[in-house]
Amino acid sequence: MDSSDSLPIRRALLSVSDKTGIVDLARTLTENGVELISTGGTAAVLRESGLTIREVSELTGFPEIMDGRVKTLHPKVHGALLARGEQDLDVCALHGIEPIDLLVINLYPFAQTVAKPDCGFQEAIENIDIGGPAMLRGAAKNHAHCCVVIDPSDYASIAEIVSTGEGVSGETRFELAVKAFSHVAAYDSDIAYYLGHQLEPDNFFKQDMHLSLKRQSMLRYGENPHQQAALYSFDNPPPGSLTAATLHQGQELSYNNLLDTDAAWECVQAFEKPACVIVKHANPCGVAEARNIEAAYEGAYRTDPTSAFGGIIAFNRIVSGPLAQAIIERQFVEVLIAPSFRKSALQALAKKPKVRVLSASTSQAGKQCATMRSISGGLLGQTPDHALLDSKALRVVTRRSPTENEHQDLLFAWKVAKFVKSNAIVYARDRCTVGVGAGQMSRIYSARIATIKAADENLSLDSAVMASDAFFPFRDGVDTAHEAGITAVIQPGGSMRDDEVIAAADEHGMAMMFTGMRHFRH
């Protein structure tokens, strides 16, 4: 880190697109004898507030041209930002360069502009800042002799430093420089992504990817106490995403809480009717769809009360006071997430202050455009599994067709299976899960575990249905399900032994449907 010496602020250049807080900062600077230099738009705002401003064009002796495209790209600006104290005194005197000690800047709002539904390509291009990043980089590089501020949330601390008559410390200047470089890197990333998307709008992975992420918070630890962890978010997380959720109460969310809550929230939003999803270790242990949210919770909890202890509960409807009270009286819960909570619900939950209570929009904008996963030395990327089951592609392959109730249960179970770790088996009846087998190396073991779970909770599997996220490689999974009472099956099909599996279903009088689509979730 360069220079630990304090830097007195004598001259400041202010050039901001976001005018939030700039007048108050400028007034404090003026009151403490700091000369203000500014560009056109910012200068106009400051002058309207009665402040004396020296415009950049006066400093450079050159007017703004090309509708403001060129105004700060001049040696008298960049020389002033890059001047190294006494080392450059002679060259500054020779060329009439007056060093600038403080640069307050933020860039054209490119990301906000292209996020607008009606933004055209030319409007996007005009919101690519050129002079701003150049000044920002120059001042940040020269943090030993210049202070750069890009975030309005830092204005108050700078104003306080100037008001006390102290200079800005080298440590503070270095921290602000790092923040500035991070900001401009994210800015360039947004531009690269937008322009790359114009080349092939339907191919998300055609271009190199430059991820722009902001550290939202440090976490106490990762999956285990000996691992460091942090939560990162995109600069403008979409509505409905977990990083955009509101935390109403509770302890800090842990690494595992966040993973589980994301899984629960993603799953519950797949249902249109009132639904409840209870997740434990990233797997749904109970899911139900019902006439109301209270009945949905009862159905989801009944599937596996043992696993529900200490779980994550997600709802796709507003949570009432009586429901919140019933949950905390019945079970220990780590996280509750829903679109919103009644005031009475928040009051009830306040009795359990450690319970994390989150609300998030159910807006479809929250759906990710890609999912990323780290591997040794890189990242894997894929588009998310938002594929919907095409009813026309469904094919009954057995002699018996499912009844109407079986058909509805099969569609429900299939939807749940998409969110269960492979190999996934889901047993369901009356739009409630009654047994879930997840993450086994063999599909037959997932079927056996689902059967065991149902038995442990005294849940009958008579007339229940089964969903499998991928095909059955052997008939043993179907035989096991029949022995447990399962009467209908939905699966992708596509195994070399499909005929054998279908024959097994026919032998048992079961109905079976092929989807032609699998839902692996590793």
N, C-alpha and C positions, 0 to 999 in steps of 0.2 A: 504494500500500500504506500502510495506516495504521500509524503509530507504530513506530519501530525500537527503542524502549526495552524493556528486559527487564522481565518481569512476575513478581514474587514470588508464589508459590502459598501462600495462607493458608487458603483454604476450597475444598473440592472437592465436587461433586455426582456421585455414581456411580449410574448406572441402566443396567444391561446385561441383555439377554436371553441373550447368550453369555457365560458366566462364565469363559471361558478367560483365565487370567492375572490376573484381577481381584484375587484375594486377595493375591498378591505385590505388585502395584502399591499396593493399599490399605495394606499393611503398611509399605512404604517411605514412603508419604505420612504415615502416623501417626508413624513414627519421626522424621520431620523436622518435626513440629509442625503438620501440616496437619489442620484440622478436617474430618471426613468426614460428609457428608449422603448419604442413600440412600433409595431406594424399597423397598417391601416385600420382594420376592423377593431382590434384591441385598443388602439389609440383613440378611436372615436368613442368607445364606451367609457374610457377613462376621462376623456375631456368632458363628456357629458356629466361626469361626477365632480367636475371642478378641479381636476388634477392637471398639473403642467407636464406635458409629454413632449419629448423630442422624437420625431418620426425617423424611422430607419432611412428614409430617402434624404433627410437632412444630414444624417451621419455619412451616407455614402456619396451624396451629391449626384445620385442617379435615381430617377423616378421608378415607381412600380410599373411594370409593363406586362403586356399579354394577359390582361384581365387579372392581374395579381399572381400569375404563375411565376414571375421572377421579381423578387423583392429583397430577399436576404442573401442571395448567392453573390456575395461581393467580398473582396479581400478585407475591407474595413470592418465587416461583420465577423468573418471567420478568423481573421488575424486577431481581432479583439477577444475572441473566445479561446484562441489557442496560444495567446501570448504567455510566455513563461517568466513573468516577473523581470528581474534585473537582466536575465540572460537575453531578453529580447527588447530591452529598453531602446537601444540605438536604432534598431530597424523600425520600431513603432514610431519613434520621433521622426525618422526619415520619411515615413509614408503617412504620417498623420493618423496613426491608429491609436485609439483610446481603449485600453483594456476593459473588458466587461467581467465583473466579478460574479454576477448572478444571472443565470438564464432561467426564466420561468416559461415553460412551453408545454403545450399539448397539441397533438397532431390532428389533421383533418379526420373527421369521424368515418373512416372507411368501413369498418365492420358494421357500425350502426346503419350506414347508408345502404349497403348491399343486403342487409337483413330486411329492408322494407320490401313488401310484396311487389310494389310498382317501380322498383329501382331499375332503370335501364342501364345498358352497358356504358353509354357515354357519361352518365351521371357518376357511375362507379369510377371511371377513369379520372374524372375531374376531382375526385376525392382521394386520389393518391398524392400524399404530401411528399414534396421533394426537398424544399429548403428546410423544413422542420426537422426531419431526420438528420440532415447534414449538420445543422446547428447542434442538435442534441448529441450526436456522436462526438463532435468537436469538443463541446464543453465537458462531456463525460470523460473523454480521453484526457483532457487537461484538468482533471479534478484536483490536482495539486494546487492549481491557481484559479480555479473557477468552480462555482457551485451550480448544479443543474437540478431543477425541480420540475417533474412532469405530472405529479399527482396532486390535485387540489387538497387532498387530506393532509398533505405536508405543509400547506401554507401557514397554518397556525404556529407550528413549531419554528419555522423560519422567521415569522413575524416576531415571535417572542425573543429569539436570539438577537435579532436586529434591535429590538426595543431595549434590551439590556445593555446595548453597547458592546457586547462581546462579538467576536468574529465566529464564523462557522468552523467548527473543528474539522481536522483532517478526517477523522473517523466518520463524521456525519457526511462529509462531502463524498467519501468513498462509498458509503452505503447508498447515497442518492445516485451516484454514477452507476453502480451495479443495477439499481432499479431502472434507470434510464435505458441502459443497454438491453435489459430484459424486455422493456416496453417496446423498443423499436424492433427487436427480434420478433416479438409476437405480431407487431404491425405488419412487418414484411411477410410473415407466415400467412396472415389473413389474405394479403394481396395475392400471394403465390397460389393459395388454394382456390381463390375465386377465379383467377385467370385460367388456371389449369382445368377447372371445372367447365369453363366455356369451350375448351377444346373437345372434350368428350363428356358431356353431361350425364350420360348413362353408365359411365365406367369410373366408379369411385377410386379404383386403385391403379389407374393408368399412370398417374404422375407420382413423382417423389413426394413424400409426405413430410411436412414440417409442422409438428404439433406445437400448439401454443397453449400452455397450461399455466394456471396461476395456483400457487400454494394457498389453499383455503385454510388449512390448519395443520399443526403438528398433532399426531396422535400419541397416546401414552406409550403404545408399543404396537407391533404388528400382530401376526397370528399367535405369536408367543412372546413372553416378556423380554426375551433377550434380543428381539428384532426391532429395529427402528422403523417408523412408519409415518406417513403424512398423507393428507387428502389433497388432491389437486382437482381443479375444475377448469373448464373452458372459460374464457373471459366473459362470455354471455351465455351461461348455461340455459338451455331451452326450458320453457314452462313444462312442468311435469317431470323433470329430471330430479334425481335425488339431491344433487348438489344445489338445486334451486329451492329445496324444501325449507319450510319454516320450522325451527325447533321451539316448541312452546315451553317445555320444561325437561328436566332430567340431566343426568350426568353426561359428560362428553361421550359422544359416540365412538366406539372402538373400531378397530380395523375389521374385526369379525362382525360386529353389529352392522357396519356399512355394507359388507358383502351380503349378509343375510337379508337386510332390509331392501336392498336393491332387487334381490331375487323375488321377495314377497311382493314388492310393489309392481314389478314387471308382470308377474303372474296374475295378480288380481285385476289388472287393467285389461286382461284378455277377455273378461266377462262383461256382458251388457246388463244382465239382471243383477240384483243385489248379491254380492259375493264376499266371502271371507277366505283368506289364505293364511295358514299358520306355517311358518318356515323354521326349520332347525338345521343348522349346518348346511345351509344353501339349498336344502331340499324341502319341498312342500310335504309336511307330515299330515296335513288335513286341509281339504278344500271343499267348499260347498257353495252352491248357488240356490237361492230360495226366494220366497215372496217378499221377504224383508231382511234387513241386515242382521237383526237379532236371531232369526231362524238360521241364517247362513253361518253365524258364529257357532251356534249350537251344533250344527252339522259338522263343521270343520273341527271343532274341539272333540267331538265324540269319536272321530276317527282314531286319534292317538293321544289321549290325555297325558300319557307318560312323556312323550316327546314334546308335547306342547309346553311343558314346564320349562320356563326360561327361554321361550321361543319369541319369534317376531310375528306380530299379527297385523295384517293389512286388510283394509276394507275399501270398497269402491263407492261407498256412500257415506254421508255424514254420520258421525257417531253421537248417539244420544247420551244423556246423563245416566239413565237406568242401565244401558249397555255397558258403559264404562265402569259403573259400580259393580255390575255382575262379573266383569272380567277380573277386576282386582280382588274381589272376594273369593273367586274360584281358583285363580292360578297366579304364579309368578310370571311376569312378562318383562322382557328386556326393552322392547320397542313397540309402540303402536303408531301406525301410519294410516292416514285417511285423507280424503279431499278436505275435510274440515271437521271441527268438533263443536258441539253445542257448548254454550257457556257452562251449563250444568255438568257436562262431561269433563271439562277442564277443572271445574271445582272438585269433582269426585276424584280425578286423577291426581290432584294436588296433594291428596293424603298419602300418595306414594311418590315422593319427590325424586326418587332415583329413576323412575320409569321415564324413558325418553318418549316424548310425544311429538310427532311430526305431522305436518299437513303439507300436501303437495297438490298441484293442479293435476287434473286428469286429462289435460289437453293432449291431443295426439302429437303436438309439437315436441313433447317430451321423448318421443321415440328416437332412438339413436339412428344415425345414418351409417354407422360402422361400429364394430366392436374390436377392441384391441387386447392382445394378450402378450405378455413378455415371455420370451424364451431366451436361452443362453445366447447372448450376442445380438439380440434383435427383437422384433415384434412380429406377431402374426396378426393379420387384419382380415376381417370378413364383414359382409353385410349381415345385419341381424336377422334372426329367424322370425320374420313377421308374416311368413306365408300362411294364408288362410286355406282351410280345407275346401276344395271345390266339390260341392255336392254332386255335380255331374260326373266327377271322376271316381266317386265311390262305387265300389263294385261288390255285390253279394256273390261270394264264390262257393257257398254251401247250398245244399238242397233246401234248407230252411232259411227264410228271410227273418230278420229281427222284427219283433213286434214294435209298435210305435214307441212304447216306453223304453224298450231296449235301445231303439235307435237314438232317442234323445240322450240316454245314459252313455251310449257309445261316443257320441259327439262330445259330451262333457268330459269323459275320461280321456279322450284323445287330446283335448285342449290342455288338460292337466299334465299329461305325459310329456308334453313339450317342455315343461319346466322342471322335470325330474331328471336327475343325473343318470346317464346311461350306465348299464343296461336298465331301462325303466319299465316297470310293470305297475299299472294302476287298476285297482278294483273299485267299482262305483255302483251305487244304486240310488235312484231318486235324486240324482244330481248332487250326490255327496260321495266323497271318497270313503271307502270302508277298509282299504288296505293299500299300502304303497311299498313297493320294493325298489330300492335305488342303488345305483353305483356298484353293482356286482360284476365280477369278471365273467360270470355265466348267467344267461337269461333265466335258466331254470331256477337258479338260486334267488333271483329277484322275485320270481313267482312264489317260491316257497316262503320267502320272508314276508311278502304281502299277505299270504295265508296265515302265517304265524301271528302277525300283528292284528289281523282281524279276530283271530281266536283269542288272543290275549285280552282284547277289549270286549269279548262276548258279542261280537258283531256277526250276524249270520250273513253268509255269502250266497244263500239261496236266491236265485234269480238276479244276482248281480252280474255285471259285465266286466270285461277286461280290455285294457288298452296296452299295447306294446309299442314303444317308440321306434323299433326296427323289427325286421322280420324274425320269425322263429326258425332257427337253423334245424331244429328237430321237433318232433311231435311231443316231446316230454313236457314242454311248457303248457300245451293245451290239455294234456292228460291230467296234469297237476291241478289246473284251473277247474276242470270238470269234477274232479274228486272233491274240490272245495265247495262246489255248488254254482260255479259260473256257467251262464247259459248263452252268452254272446261275446264275440271277440272282434276287436278292430285292430288292424296292423297294416304295415305298408305292403307286405308281400314282396316277392322278388328273390326268395330263397331257392336254391337248387332242389330243395325238398318241399316246395310248396304243395305238390300233389299229396305227399305224405301227411302234411299238416292239415290240409283240407279234409282228407279222408278221416283223420282222427276226429275232427269236429263233427263230421257227418255221423260217425259211429256213435258219438255221444249226443246226437240230436241238437248240437249247438249251431247257432248262426254265426257266420264270419264275414266280415267286410274287409276288403283291401282298399287302402287309400292311395297307393302309388307314391307316397311321400313319407320320408322318415324324418325323425326329429332328434337326432343325437345331440346330447348336451354334455360335454366333457367337463 
